[in-house]
């Protein structure tokens, strides 16, 4: 609203951002796993963990 955005749009965007904050927990768990799996060349494990995280993230969003 500080930059002239409509109140209704700002309000809805604020609710959307609050939902996205919940997905940070999934991302925080995934990022160290991605680094570990890439270092160890465990591509299948990386694929499975990424799919599980996305499966949790989609309903939350």
PDBQT receptor file of N, H, CA, C and O in Angstrom, charges set to zero:
ATOM      1  N   UNK A   1       0.820  -1.192   0.000  1.00  0.00    +0.000 N 
ATOM      2  CA  UNK A   1       0.000   0.000   0.000  1.00  0.00    +0.000 C 
ATOM      3  C   UNK A   1       0.863   1.254   0.000  1.00  0.00    +0.000 C 
ATOM      4  O   UNK A   1       0.419   2.322  -0.422  1.00  0.00    +0.000 OA
ATOM      5  N   UNK A   2       2.087   1.122   0.471  1.00  0.00    +0.000 N 
ATOM      6  H   UNK A   2       2.448   0.255   0.814  1.00  0.00    +0.000 HD
ATOM      7  CA  UNK A   2       2.968   2.294   0.501  1.00  0.00    +0.000 C 
ATOM      8  C   UNK A   2       3.347   2.776  -0.892  1.00  0.00    +0.000 C 
ATOM      9  O   UNK A   2       3.678   3.947  -1.076  1.00  0.00    +0.000 OA
ATOM     10  N   UNK A   3       3.301   1.879  -1.874  1.00  0.00    +0.000 N 
ATOM     11  H   UNK A   3       3.032   0.928  -1.725  1.00  0.00    +0.000 HD
ATOM     12  CA  UNK A   3       3.678   2.280  -3.222  1.00  0.00    +0.000 C 
ATOM     13  C   UNK A   3       2.449   2.511  -4.116  1.00  0.00    +0.000 C 
ATOM     14  O   UNK A   3       2.577   2.581  -5.338  1.00  0.00    +0.000 OA
ATOM     15  N   UNK A   4       1.260   2.627  -3.506  1.00  0.00    +0.000 N 
ATOM     16  H   UNK A   4       1.157   2.570  -2.513  1.00  0.00    +0.000 HD
ATOM     17  CA  UNK A   4       0.064   2.973  -4.253  1.00  0.00    +0.000 C 
ATOM     18  C   UNK A   4      -0.759   1.788  -4.724  1.00  0.00    +0.000 C 
ATOM     19  O   UNK A   4      -1.635   1.955  -5.573  1.00  0.00    +0.000 OA
ATOM     20  N   UNK A   5      -0.506   0.598  -4.199  1.00  0.00    +0.000 N 
ATOM     21  H   UNK A   5       0.205   0.462  -3.509  1.00  0.00    +0.000 HD
ATOM     22  CA  UNK A   5      -1.273  -0.583  -4.587  1.00  0.00    +0.000 C 
ATOM     23  C   UNK A   5      -2.661  -0.532  -3.959  1.00  0.00    +0.000 C 
ATOM     24  O   UNK A   5      -2.841   0.021  -2.874  1.00  0.00    +0.000 OA
ATOM     25  N   UNK A   6      -3.621  -1.103  -4.638  1.00  0.00    +0.000 N 
ATOM     26  H   UNK A   6      -3.475  -1.552  -5.519  1.00  0.00    +0.000 HD
ATOM     27  CA  UNK A   6      -4.998  -1.148  -4.140  1.00  0.00    +0.000 C 
ATOM     28  C   UNK A   6      -5.056  -1.927  -2.821  1.00  0.00    +0.000 C 
ATOM     29  O   UNK A   6      -4.309  -2.887  -2.633  1.00  0.00    +0.000 OA
ATOM     30  N   UNK A   7      -5.937  -1.516  -1.913  1.00  0.00    +0.000 N 
ATOM     31  H   UNK A   7      -6.544  -0.736  -2.065  1.00  0.00    +0.000 HD
ATOM     32  CA  UNK A   7      -6.035  -2.137  -0.594  1.00  0.00    +0.000 C 
ATOM     33  C   UNK A   7      -6.405  -3.616  -0.700  1.00  0.00    +0.000 C 
ATOM     34  O   UNK A   7      -5.819  -4.446  -0.005  1.00  0.00    +0.000 OA
ATOM     35  N   UNK A   8      -7.370  -3.958  -1.561  1.00  0.00    +0.000 N 
ATOM     36  H   UNK A   8      -7.845  -3.284  -2.126  1.00  0.00    +0.000 HD
ATOM     37  CA  UNK A   8      -7.818  -5.352  -1.668  1.00  0.00    +0.000 C 
ATOM     38  C   UNK A   8      -6.705  -6.252  -2.194  1.00  0.00    +0.000 C 
ATOM     39  O   UNK A   8      -6.526  -7.373  -1.717  1.00  0.00    +0.000 OA
ATOM     40  N   UNK A   9      -5.973  -5.765  -3.162  1.00  0.00    +0.000 N 
ATOM     41  H   UNK A   9      -6.119  -4.855  -3.549  1.00  0.00    +0.000 HD
ATOM     42  CA  UNK A   9      -4.860  -6.551  -3.702  1.00  0.00    +0.000 C 
ATOM     43  C   UNK A   9      -3.785  -6.737  -2.634  1.00  0.00    +0.000 C 
ATOM     44  O   UNK A   9      -3.250  -7.835  -2.481  1.00  0.00    +0.000 OA
ATOM     45  N   UNK A  10      -3.470  -5.692  -1.907  1.00  0.00    +0.000 N 
ATOM     46  H   UNK A  10      -3.905  -4.800  -2.031  1.00  0.00    +0.000 HD
ATOM     47  CA  UNK A  10      -2.465  -5.782  -0.841  1.00  0.00    +0.000 C 
ATOM     48  C   UNK A  10      -2.893  -6.763   0.240  1.00  0.00    +0.000 C 
ATOM     49  O   UNK A  10      -2.077  -7.529   0.752  1.00  0.00    +0.000 OA
ATOM     50  N   UNK A  11      -4.153  -6.735   0.579  1.00  0.00    +0.000 N 
ATOM     51  H   UNK A  11      -4.815  -6.112   0.164  1.00  0.00    +0.000 HD
ATOM     52  CA  UNK A  11      -4.665  -7.614   1.625  1.00  0.00    +0.000 C 
ATOM     53  C   UNK A  11      -4.579  -9.086   1.187  1.00  0.00    +0.000 C 
ATOM     54  O   UNK A  11      -4.134  -9.937   1.958  1.00  0.00    +0.000 OA
ATOM     55  N   UNK A  12      -5.002  -9.383  -0.040  1.00  0.00    +0.000 N 
ATOM     56  H   UNK A  12      -5.364  -8.692  -0.666  1.00  0.00    +0.000 HD
ATOM     57  CA  UNK A  12      -4.943 -10.754  -0.551  1.00  0.00    +0.000 C 
ATOM     58  C   UNK A  12      -3.504 -11.236  -0.688  1.00  0.00    +0.000 C 
ATOM     59  O   UNK A  12      -3.202 -12.392  -0.393  1.00  0.00    +0.000 OA
ATOM     60  N   UNK A  13      -2.623 -10.355  -1.133  1.00  0.00    +0.000 N 
ATOM     61  H   UNK A  13      -2.869  -9.415  -1.373  1.00  0.00    +0.000 HD
ATOM     62  CA  UNK A  13      -1.223 -10.723  -1.251  1.00  0.00    +0.000 C 
ATOM     63  C   UNK A  13      -0.629 -11.023   0.120  1.00  0.00    +0.000 C 
ATOM     64  O   UNK A  13       0.196 -11.927   0.256  1.00  0.00    +0.000 OA
ATOM     65  N   UNK A  14      -1.041 -10.274   1.130  1.00  0.00    +0.000 N 
ATOM     66  H   UNK A  14      -1.711  -9.540   1.019  1.00  0.00    +0.000 HD
ATOM     67  CA  UNK A  14      -0.572 -10.528   2.488  1.00  0.00    +0.000 C 
ATOM     68  C   UNK A  14      -0.984 -11.910   2.973  1.00  0.00    +0.000 C 
ATOM     69  O   UNK A  14      -0.198 -12.594   3.629  1.00  0.00    +0.000 OA
ATOM     70  N   UNK A  15      -2.205 -12.329   2.660  1.00  0.00    +0.000 N 
ATOM     71  H   UNK A  15      -2.844 -11.774   2.127  1.00  0.00    +0.000 HD
ATOM     72  CA  UNK A  15      -2.659 -13.668   3.039  1.00  0.00    +0.000 C 
ATOM     73  C   UNK A  15      -1.877 -14.742   2.282  1.00  0.00    +0.000 C 
ATOM     74  O   UNK A  15      -1.549 -15.789   2.839  1.00  0.00    +0.000 OA
ATOM     75  N   UNK A  16      -1.583 -14.473   1.009  1.00  0.00    +0.000 N 
ATOM     76  H   UNK A  16      -1.849 -13.622   0.557  1.00  0.00    +0.000 HD
ATOM     77  CA  UNK A  16      -0.809 -15.415   0.199  1.00  0.00    +0.000 C 
ATOM     78  C   UNK A  16       0.594 -15.588   0.772  1.00  0.00    +0.000 C 
ATOM     79  O   UNK A  16       1.098 -16.707   0.863  1.00  0.00    +0.000 OA
ATOM     80  N   UNK A  17       1.219 -14.490   1.154  1.00  0.00    +0.000 N 
ATOM     81  H   UNK A  17       0.810 -13.580   1.080  1.00  0.00    +0.000 HD
ATOM     82  CA  UNK A  17       2.572 -14.537   1.718  1.00  0.00    +0.000 C 
ATOM     83  C   UNK A  17       2.574 -15.312   3.033  1.00  0.00    +0.000 C 
ATOM     84  O   UNK A  17       3.529 -16.034   3.318  1.00  0.00    +0.000 OA
ATOM     85  N   UNK A  18       1.528 -15.175   3.831  1.00  0.00    +0.000 N 
ATOM     86  H   UNK A  18       0.752 -14.589   3.599  1.00  0.00    +0.000 HD
ATOM     87  CA  UNK A  18       1.464 -15.922   5.090  1.00  0.00    +0.000 C 
ATOM     88  C   UNK A  18       1.426 -17.427   4.818  1.00  0.00    +0.000 C 
ATOM     89  O   UNK A  18       1.999 -18.207   5.579  1.00  0.00    +0.000 OA
ATOM     90  N   UNK A  19       0.762 -17.837   3.749  1.00  0.00    +0.000 N 
ATOM     91  H   UNK A  19       0.296 -17.203   3.131  1.00  0.00    +0.000 HD
ATOM     92  CA  UNK A  19       0.754 -19.260   3.377  1.00  0.00    +0.000 C 
ATOM     93  C   UNK A  19       2.125 -19.702   2.909  1.00  0.00    +0.000 C 
ATOM     94  O   UNK A  19       2.553 -20.818   3.205  1.00  0.00    +0.000 OA
ATOM     95  N   UNK A  20       2.818 -18.841   2.183  1.00  0.00    +0.000 N 
ATOM     96  H   UNK A  20       2.471 -17.935   1.942  1.00  0.00    +0.000 HD
ATOM     97  CA  UNK A  20       4.147 -19.203   1.691  1.00  0.00    +0.000 C 
ATOM     98  C   UNK A  20       5.163 -19.329   2.818  1.00  0.00    +0.000 C 
ATOM     99  O   UNK A  20       6.131 -20.080   2.703  1.00  0.00    +0.000 OA
ATOM    100  N   UNK A  21       4.948 -18.602   3.896  1.00  0.00    +0.000 N 
ATOM    101  H   UNK A  21       4.161 -17.991   3.990  1.00  0.00    +0.000 HD
ATOM    102  CA  UNK A  21       5.864 -18.703   5.035  1.00  0.00    +0.000 C 
ATOM    103  C   UNK A  21       5.864 -20.131   5.574  1.00  0.00    +0.000 C 
ATOM    104  O   UNK A  21       6.900 -20.625   6.020  1.00  0.00    +0.000 OA
ATOM    105  N   UNK A  22       4.708 -20.798   5.537  1.00  0.00    +0.000 N 
ATOM    106  H   UNK A  22       3.866 -20.397   5.174  1.00  0.00    +0.000 HD
ATOM    107  CA  UNK A  22       4.632 -22.180   6.003  1.00  0.00    +0.000 C 
ATOM    108  C   UNK A  22       5.477 -23.116   5.155  1.00  0.00    +0.000 C 
ATOM    109  O   UNK A  22       5.981 -24.120   5.660  1.00  0.00    +0.000 OA
ATOM    110  N   UNK A  23       5.640 -22.807   3.886  1.00  0.00    +0.000 N 
ATOM    111  H   UNK A  23       5.231 -21.992   3.476  1.00  0.00    +0.000 HD
ATOM    112  CA  UNK A  23       6.421 -23.682   3.013  1.00  0.00    +0.000 C 
ATOM    113  C   UNK A  23       7.924 -23.533   3.232  1.00  0.00    +0.000 C 
ATOM    114  O   UNK A  23       8.706 -24.338   2.726  1.00  0.00    +0.000 OA
ATOM    115  N   UNK A  24       8.329 -22.521   3.973  1.00  0.00    +0.000 N 
ATOM    116  H   UNK A  24       7.694 -21.867   4.384  1.00  0.00    +0.000 HD
ATOM    117  CA  UNK A  24       9.752 -22.352   4.254  1.00  0.00    +0.000 C 
ATOM    118  C   UNK A  24      10.314 -23.514   5.064  1.00  0.00    +0.000 C 
ATOM    119  O   UNK A  24      11.495 -23.841   4.947  1.00  0.00    +0.000 OA
ATOM    120  N   UNK A  25       9.473 -24.138   5.883  1.00  0.00    +0.000 N 
ATOM    121  H   UNK A  25       8.514 -23.872   5.979  1.00  0.00    +0.000 HD
ATOM    122  CA  UNK A  25       9.934 -25.268   6.677  1.00  0.00    +0.000 C 
ATOM    123  C   UNK A  25      10.319 -26.434   5.776  1.00  0.00    +0.000 C 
ATOM    124  O   UNK A  25      11.333 -27.094   6.007  1.00  0.00    +0.000 OA
ATOM    125  N   UNK A  26       9.508 -26.687   4.745  1.00  0.00    +0.000 N 
ATOM    126  H   UNK A  26       8.685 -26.151   4.558  1.00  0.00    +0.000 HD
ATOM    127  CA  UNK A  26       9.842 -27.746   3.797  1.00  0.00    +0.000 C 
ATOM    128  C   UNK A  26      11.115 -27.432   3.033  1.00  0.00    +0.000 C 
ATOM    129  O   UNK A  26      11.950 -28.309   2.812  1.00  0.00    +0.000 OA
ATOM    130  N   UNK A  27      11.256 -26.193   2.634  1.00  0.00    +0.000 N 
ATOM    131  H   UNK A  27      10.578 -25.481   2.813  1.00  0.00    +0.000 HD
ATOM    132  CA  UNK A  27      12.463 -25.792   1.904  1.00  0.00    +0.000 C 
ATOM    133  C   UNK A  27      13.692 -25.853   2.796  1.00  0.00    +0.000 C 
ATOM    134  O   UNK A  27      14.774 -26.229   2.344  1.00  0.00    +0.000 OA
ATOM    135  N   UNK A  28      13.531 -25.485   4.052  1.00  0.00    +0.000 N 
ATOM    136  H   UNK A  28      12.652 -25.179   4.419  1.00  0.00    +0.000 HD
ATOM    137  CA  UNK A  28      14.667 -25.515   4.979  1.00  0.00    +0.000 C 
ATOM    138  C   UNK A  28      15.145 -26.945   5.203  1.00  0.00    +0.000 C 
ATOM    139  O   UNK A  28      16.338 -27.171   5.405  1.00  0.00    +0.000 OA
ATOM    140  N   UNK A  29      14.237 -27.905   5.172  1.00  0.00    +0.000 N 
ATOM    141  H   UNK A  29      13.268 -27.721   5.009  1.00  0.00    +0.000 HD
ATOM    142  CA  UNK A  29      14.636 -29.303   5.320  1.00  0.00    +0.000 C 
ATOM    143  C   UNK A  29      15.229 -29.845   4.027  1.00  0.00    +0.000 C 
ATOM    144  O   UNK A  29      16.095 -30.719   4.060  1.00  0.00    +0.000 OA
ATOM    145  N   UNK A  30      14.773 -29.337   2.900  1.00  0.00    +0.000 N 
ATOM    146  H   UNK A  30      14.070 -28.627   2.873  1.00  0.00    +0.000 HD
ATOM    147  CA  UNK A  30      15.212 -29.867   1.616  1.00  0.00    +0.000 C 
ATOM    148  C   UNK A  30      16.595 -29.384   1.208  1.00  0.00    +0.000 C 
ATOM    149  O   UNK A  30      17.363 -30.162   0.643  1.00  0.00    +0.000 OA
ATOM    150  N   UNK A  31      16.935 -28.153   1.469  1.00  0.00    +0.000 N 
ATOM    151  H   UNK A  31      16.312 -27.521   1.928  1.00  0.00    +0.000 HD
ATOM    152  CA  UNK A  31      18.192 -27.585   0.981  1.00  0.00    +0.000 C 
ATOM    153  C   UNK A  31      19.440 -28.334   1.464  1.00  0.00    +0.000 C 
ATOM    154  O   UNK A  31      20.320 -28.609   0.648  1.00  0.00    +0.000 OA
ATOM    155  N   UNK A  32      19.556 -28.678   2.757  1.00  0.00    +0.000 N 
ATOM    156  H   UNK A  32      18.841 -28.455   3.420  1.00  0.00    +0.000 HD
ATOM    157  CA  UNK A  32      20.730 -29.469   3.160  1.00  0.00    +0.000 C 
ATOM    158  C   UNK A  32      20.758 -30.855   2.513  1.00  0.00    +0.000 C 
ATOM    159  O   UNK A  32      21.830 -31.367   2.188  1.00  0.00    +0.000 OA
ATOM    160  N   UNK A  33      19.583 -31.461   2.325  1.00  0.00    +0.000 N 
ATOM    161  H   UNK A  33      18.713 -31.045   2.589  1.00  0.00    +0.000 HD
ATOM    162  CA  UNK A  33      19.533 -32.764   1.669  1.00  0.00    +0.000 C 
ATOM    163  C   UNK A  33      19.999 -32.674   0.226  1.00  0.00    +0.000 C 
ATOM    164  O   UNK A  33      20.703 -33.562  -0.256  1.00  0.00    +0.000 OA
ATOM    165  N   UNK A  34      19.614 -31.614  -0.464  1.00  0.00    +0.000 N 
ATOM    166  H   UNK A  34      19.043 -30.893  -0.072  1.00  0.00    +0.000 HD
ATOM    167  CA  UNK A  34      20.047 -31.441  -1.854  1.00  0.00    +0.000 C 
ATOM    168  C   UNK A  34      21.562 -31.367  -1.929  1.00  0.00    +0.000 C 
ATOM    169  O   UNK A  34      22.173 -32.028  -2.769  1.00  0.00    +0.000 OA
ATOM    170  N   UNK A  35      22.170 -30.576  -1.066  1.00  0.00    +0.000 N 
ATOM    171  H   UNK A  35      21.673 -30.040  -0.384  1.00  0.00    +0.000 HD
ATOM    172  CA  UNK A  35      23.629 -30.452  -1.085  1.00  0.00    +0.000 C 
ATOM    173  C   UNK A  35      24.310 -31.785  -0.787  1.00  0.00    +0.000 C 
ATOM    174  O   UNK A  35      25.279 -32.158  -1.449  1.00  0.00    +0.000 OA
ATOM    175  N   UNK A  36      23.798 -32.494   0.207  1.00  0.00    +0.000 N 
ATOM    176  H   UNK A  36      23.011 -32.191   0.744  1.00  0.00    +0.000 HD
ATOM    177  CA  UNK A  36      24.388 -33.782   0.572  1.00  0.00    +0.000 C 
ATOM    178  C   UNK A  36      24.264 -34.785  -0.574  1.00  0.00    +0.000 C 
ATOM    179  O   UNK A  36      25.237 -35.449  -0.930  1.00  0.00    +0.000 OA
ATOM    180  N   UNK A  37      23.082 -34.891  -1.144  1.00  0.00    +0.000 N 
ATOM    181  H   UNK A  37      22.292 -34.352  -0.855  1.00  0.00    +0.000 HD
ATOM    182  CA  UNK A  37      22.864 -35.853  -2.226  1.00  0.00    +0.000 C 
ATOM    183  C   UNK A  37      23.684 -35.513  -3.461  1.00  0.00    +0.000 C 
ATOM    184  O   UNK A  37      24.162 -36.414  -4.150  1.00  0.00    +0.000 OA
ATOM    185  N   UNK A  38      23.853 -34.236  -3.750  1.00  0.00    +0.000 N 
ATOM    186  H   UNK A  38      23.465 -33.504  -3.190  1.00  0.00    +0.000 HD
ATOM    187  CA  UNK A  38      24.676 -33.861  -4.898  1.00  0.00    +0.000 C 
ATOM    188  C   UNK A  38      26.148 -34.202  -4.669  1.00  0.00    +0.000 C 
ATOM    189  O   UNK A  38      26.838 -34.658  -5.581  1.00  0.00    +0.000 OA
ATOM    190  N   UNK A  39      26.614 -33.980  -3.455  1.00  0.00    +0.000 N 
ATOM    191  H   UNK A  39      26.053 -33.610  -2.714  1.00  0.00    +0.000 HD
ATOM    192  CA  UNK A  39      28.009 -34.317  -3.146  1.00  0.00    +0.000 C 
ATOM    193  C   UNK A  39      28.233 -35.825  -3.231  1.00  0.00    +0.000 C 
ATOM    194  O   UNK A  39      29.272 -36.275  -3.715  1.00  0.00    +0.000 OA
ATOM    195  N   UNK A  40      27.264 -36.599  -2.764  1.00  0.00    +0.000 N 
ATOM    196  H   UNK A  40      26.421 -36.234  -2.371  1.00  0.00    +0.000 HD
ATOM    197  CA  UNK A  40      27.394 -38.054  -2.766  1.00  0.00    +0.000 C 
ATOM    198  C   UNK A  40      26.929 -38.699  -4.071  1.00  0.00    +0.000 C 
ATOM    199  O   UNK A  40      26.976 -39.922  -4.203  1.00  0.00    +0.000 OA
ATOM    200  N   UNK A  41      26.482 -37.894  -5.033  1.00  0.00    +0.000 N 
ATOM    201  H   UNK A  41      26.443 -36.901  -4.925  1.00  0.00    +0.000 HD
ATOM    202  CA  UNK A  41      25.970 -38.379  -6.327  1.00  0.00    +0.000 C 
ATOM    203  C   UNK A  41      24.809 -39.349  -6.166  1.00  0.00    +0.000 C 
ATOM    204  O   UNK A  41      24.738 -40.360  -6.865  1.00  0.00    +0.000 OA
ATOM    205  N   UNK A  42      23.909 -39.047  -5.257  1.00  0.00    +0.000 N 
ATOM    206  H   UNK A  42      23.966 -38.226  -4.689  1.00  0.00    +0.000 HD
ATOM    207  CA  UNK A  42      22.714 -39.865  -5.019  1.00  0.00    +0.000 C 
ATOM    208  C   UNK A  42      21.526 -39.220  -5.733  1.00  0.00    +0.000 C 
ATOM    209  O   UNK A  42      20.707 -38.555  -5.100  1.00  0.00    +0.000 OA
ATOM    210  N   UNK A  43      21.435 -39.412  -7.015  1.00  0.00    +0.000 N 
ATOM    211  H   UNK A  43      22.100 -39.952  -7.529  1.00  0.00    +0.000 HD
ATOM    212  CA  UNK A  43      20.442 -38.711  -7.817  1.00  0.00    +0.000 C 
ATOM    213  C   UNK A  43      19.028 -39.222  -7.538  1.00  0.00    +0.000 C 
ATOM    214  O   UNK A  43      18.094 -38.423  -7.466  1.00  0.00    +0.000 OA
ATOM    215  N   UNK A  44      18.854 -40.522  -7.382  1.00  0.00    +0.000 N 
ATOM    216  H   UNK A  44      19.612 -41.171  -7.440  1.00  0.00    +0.000 HD
ATOM    217  CA  UNK A  44      17.524 -41.081  -7.137  1.00  0.00    +0.000 C 
ATOM    218  C   UNK A  44      16.980 -40.588  -5.792  1.00  0.00    +0.000 C 
ATOM    219  O   UNK A  44      15.804 -40.239  -5.694  1.00  0.00    +0.000 OA
ATOM    220  N   UNK A  45      17.820 -40.558  -4.767  1.00  0.00    +0.000 N 
ATOM    221  H   UNK A  45      18.775 -40.841  -4.847  1.00  0.00    +0.000 HD
ATOM    222  CA  UNK A  45      17.386 -40.046  -3.465  1.00  0.00    +0.000 C 
ATOM    223  C   UNK A  45      17.016 -38.575  -3.556  1.00  0.00    +0.000 C 
ATOM    224  O   UNK A  45      16.063 -38.132  -2.916  1.00  0.00    +0.000 OA
ATOM    225  N   UNK A  46      17.756 -37.825  -4.338  1.00  0.00    +0.000 N 
ATOM    226  H   UNK A  46      18.530 -38.184  -4.858  1.00  0.00    +0.000 HD
ATOM    227  CA  UNK A  46      17.452 -36.415  -4.548  1.00  0.00    +0.000 C 
ATOM    228  C   UNK A  46      16.099 -36.254  -5.230  1.00  0.00    +0.000 C 
ATOM    229  O   UNK A  46      15.316 -35.383  -4.852  1.00  0.00    +0.000 OA
ATOM    230  N   UNK A  47      15.823 -37.067  -6.209  1.00  0.00    +0.000 N 
ATOM    231  H   UNK A  47      16.459 -37.775  -6.516  1.00  0.00    +0.000 HD
ATOM    232  CA  UNK A  47      14.548 -37.020  -6.909  1.00  0.00    +0.000 C 
ATOM    233  C   UNK A  47      13.401 -37.338  -5.959  1.00  0.00    +0.000 C 
ATOM    234  O   UNK A  47      12.386 -36.641  -5.970  1.00  0.00    +0.000 OA
ATOM    235  N   UNK A  48      13.539 -38.356  -5.154  1.00  0.00    +0.000 N 
ATOM    236  H   UNK A  48      14.364 -38.922  -5.145  1.00  0.00    +0.000 HD
ATOM    237  CA  UNK A  48      12.482 -38.751  -4.219  1.00  0.00    +0.000 C 
ATOM    238  C   UNK A  48      12.235 -37.662  -3.181  1.00  0.00    +0.000 C 
ATOM    239  O   UNK A  48      11.083 -37.316  -2.916  1.00  0.00    +0.000 OA
ATOM    240  N   UNK A  49      13.285 -37.121  -2.596  1.00  0.00    +0.000 N 
ATOM    241  H   UNK A  49      14.220 -37.401  -2.811  1.00  0.00    +0.000 HD
ATOM    242  CA  UNK A  49      13.100 -36.088  -1.576  1.00  0.00    +0.000 C 
ATOM    243  C   UNK A  49      12.515 -34.816  -2.182  1.00  0.00    +0.000 C 
ATOM    244  O   UNK A  49      11.724 -34.137  -1.526  1.00  0.00    +0.000 OA
ATOM    245  N   UNK A  50      12.876 -34.482  -3.396  1.00  0.00    +0.000 N 
ATOM    246  H   UNK A  50      13.518 -35.033  -3.929  1.00  0.00    +0.000 HD
ATOM    247  CA  UNK A  50      12.313 -33.306  -4.056  1.00  0.00    +0.000 C 
ATOM    248  C   UNK A  50      10.830 -33.502  -4.350  1.00  0.00    +0.000 C 
ATOM    249  O   UNK A  50      10.027 -32.587  -4.167  1.00  0.00    +0.000 OA
ATOM    250  N   UNK A  51      10.478 -34.685  -4.799  1.00  0.00    +0.000 N 
ATOM    251  H   UNK A  51      11.130 -35.429  -4.947  1.00  0.00    +0.000 HD
ATOM    252  CA  UNK A  51       9.064 -34.971  -5.083  1.00  0.00    +0.000 C 
ATOM    253  C   UNK A  51       8.221 -34.939  -3.811  1.00  0.00    +0.000 C 
ATOM    254  O   UNK A  51       7.100 -34.431  -3.818  1.00  0.00    +0.000 OA
ATOM    255  N   UNK A  52       8.759 -35.479  -2.724  1.00  0.00    +0.000 N 
ATOM    256  H   UNK A  52       9.669 -35.891  -2.718  1.00  0.00    +0.000 HD
ATOM    257  CA  UNK A  52       8.020 -35.446  -1.458  1.00  0.00    +0.000 C 
ATOM    258  C   UNK A  52       7.820 -34.014  -0.961  1.00  0.00    +0.000 C 
ATOM    259  O   UNK A  52       6.746 -33.660  -0.473  1.00  0.00    +0.000 OA
ATOM    260  N   UNK A  53       8.847 -33.212  -1.089  1.00  0.00    +0.000 N 
ATOM    261  H   UNK A  53       9.719 -33.499  -1.486  1.00  0.00    +0.000 HD
ATOM    262  CA  UNK A  53       8.737 -31.830  -0.648  1.00  0.00    +0.000 C 
ATOM    263  C   UNK A  53       7.725 -31.075  -1.502  1.00  0.00    +0.000 C 
ATOM    264  O   UNK A  53       6.918 -30.308  -0.977  1.00  0.00    +0.000 OA
ATOM    265  N   UNK A  54       7.764 -31.285  -2.792  1.00  0.00    +0.000 N 
ATOM    266  H   UNK A  54       8.420 -31.908  -3.218  1.00  0.00    +0.000 HD
ATOM    267  CA  UNK A  54       6.798 -30.630  -3.678  1.00  0.00    +0.000 C 
ATOM    268  C   UNK A  54       5.383 -31.090  -3.385  1.00  0.00    +0.000 C 
ATOM    269  O   UNK A  54       4.444 -30.297  -3.450  1.00  0.00    +0.000 OA
ATOM    270  N   UNK A  55       5.221 -32.375  -3.060  1.00  0.00    +0.000 N 
ATOM    271  H   UNK A  55       5.983 -33.020  -3.008  1.00  0.00    +0.000 HD
ATOM    272  CA  UNK A  55       3.899 -32.904  -2.739  1.00  0.00    +0.000 C 
ATOM    273  C   UNK A  55       3.327 -32.258  -1.476  1.00  0.00    +0.000 C 
ATOM    274  O   UNK A  55       2.115 -32.077  -1.362  1.00  0.00    +0.000 OA
ATOM    275  N   UNK A  56       4.184 -31.919  -0.548  1.00  0.00    +0.000 N 
ATOM    276  H   UNK A  56       5.169 -32.066  -0.640  1.00  0.00    +0.000 HD
ATOM    277  CA  UNK A  56       3.732 -31.242   0.671  1.00  0.00    +0.000 C 
ATOM    278  C   UNK A  56       3.485 -29.758   0.392  1.00  0.00    +0.000 C 
ATOM    279  O   UNK A  56       2.545 -29.167   0.923  1.00  0.00    +0.000 OA
ATOM    280  N   UNK A  57       4.315 -29.179  -0.424  1.00  0.00    +0.000 N 
ATOM    281  H   UNK A  57       5.079 -29.660  -0.856  1.00  0.00    +0.000 HD
ATOM    282  CA  UNK A  57       4.253 -27.744  -0.691  1.00  0.00    +0.000 C 
ATOM    283  C   UNK A  57       3.031 -27.324  -1.505  1.00  0.00    +0.000 C 
ATOM    284  O   UNK A  57       2.446 -26.271  -1.251  1.00  0.00    +0.000 OA
ATOM    285  N   UNK A  58       2.650 -28.135  -2.470  1.00  0.00    +0.000 N 
ATOM    286  H   UNK A  58       3.125 -28.991  -2.677  1.00  0.00    +0.000 HD
ATOM    287  CA  UNK A  58       1.534 -27.778  -3.356  1.00  0.00    +0.000 C 
ATOM    288  C   UNK A  58       0.232 -27.610  -2.572  1.00  0.00    +0.000 C 
ATOM    289  O   UNK A  58      -0.448 -26.604  -2.772  1.00  0.00    +0.000 OA
ATOM    290  N   UNK A  59      -0.155 -28.539  -1.688  1.00  0.00    +0.000 N 
ATOM    291  H   UNK A  59       0.397 -29.357  -1.525  1.00  0.00    +0.000 HD
ATOM    292  CA  UNK A  59      -1.404 -28.314  -0.941  1.00  0.00    +0.000 C 
ATOM    293  C   UNK A  59      -1.326 -27.108   0.007  1.00  0.00    +0.000 C 
ATOM    294  O   UNK A  59      -2.330 -26.436   0.245  1.00  0.00    +0.000 OA
ATOM    295  N   UNK A  60      -0.136 -26.841   0.542  1.00  0.00    +0.000 N 
ATOM    296  H   UNK A  60       0.679 -27.387   0.349  1.00  0.00    +0.000 HD
ATOM    297  CA  UNK A  60      -0.005 -25.688   1.435  1.00  0.00    +0.000 C 
ATOM    298  C   UNK A  60      -0.184 -24.369   0.701  1.00  0.00    +0.000 C 
ATOM    299  O   UNK A  60      -0.708 -23.401   1.254  1.00  0.00    +0.000 OA
ATOM    300  N   UNK A  61       0.257 -24.342  -0.549  1.00  0.00    +0.000 N 
ATOM    301  H   UNK A  61       0.683 -25.128  -0.998  1.00  0.00    +0.000 HD
ATOM    302  CA  UNK A  61       0.119 -23.105  -1.320  1.00  0.00    +0.000 C 
ATOM    303  C   UNK A  61      -1.289 -22.968  -1.861  1.00  0.00    +0.000 C 
ATOM    304  O   UNK A  61      -1.598 -21.987  -2.537  1.00  0.00    +0.000 OA
TER     305      UNK A  61
